[in-house]
Amino acid sequence: MRSLLIFALPVALAVQLRAQAPPRGAGRGGPPPTAKAAAPVDFTGYWVSVVTEDWRWRMVTPIKGDFASIPLNAEGRRVGNAWDPAADEAAGLQCKAYGAPAIMRVPGRLHITWADDNTLEFETDSGTQTRLFHFTGEASKDAEASWQGYSAANWERPLRGSGTPQSGLGATRQGTQGRSLEVVTTGLRAGYLRKNGPPYSASTVLKEYYDLSHERNGDTWFVVTTVVEDPTYLSEPFVTSTNWKKEPDGSKWNPSPCSAR
């Protein structure tokens, strides 16, 4: 009897492991899953910005020359001090403060959807801008620079744990070390970091880290850490963090055009 048990246990274990194994094509030999199918978190839906910092520079247009907290170099200050909103309007450049390096700081709402299985789409009601986060492919070398540029995205997968909140925390943080989505944007048209003209150049590289969390009261939030690197006008990277809260529906969605003032 003991001999039969010693023989039967390994066989039963092998059968159980085989039953738990993923189907063929789902592992190394199969095609990789789409970004939508592989998403560790869900950013889709309507979101509203919650202004918890820099109110005086975000909710109203700062006065000319007020570039507090932006690490402009001497050339950046020179260009910023030449800000002329009337000239921007005459040239059709009302959207200079709504480019990718600045748009997440503009108060308003987001509508996030999947444009296709490998492209996440961010629409803003402020300035009616559209950002596309590409999980596959590369920017065309012949592509014309634009306000939103070309954004390459990547899911940041958990290295350990399952997202269970640590003792004492009030939210379940999702992704690796709290972050779940990384985005790098290039191919940008030169614009402003704020409404009053602090510039960024076409050489700018924008890096973003999105961190989604579920609160105990049922609210869902994400924080985006934005890093603007511009060798032309900045003496060091310009880093901000911006809070967004999920809304139940799009009833408050209110698209409005860009404004230079």
Secondary structure, DSSP 8 states (H G I E B T S, - for coil): -HHHHHHHHHHHHHHHHHHHS--TTSSTTS----HHHH-SS---EEEEEE--S-HHHHTS---TT--TT--B-HHHHHHHTT--HHHHHHTT-TTTTSSHHHHTTSSSEEEEEEEETTEEEEEESBTT-EEEEESSS---TT---BSS-EEEEEE---SSS-S---TT-SEEE-SBTTB-EEEEEESB--EESSTT--EE-TT-EEEEEEEEEEETTS-EEEEEEEEEE-TTTBSS-EEEEEEEEEESSSTT---B-----
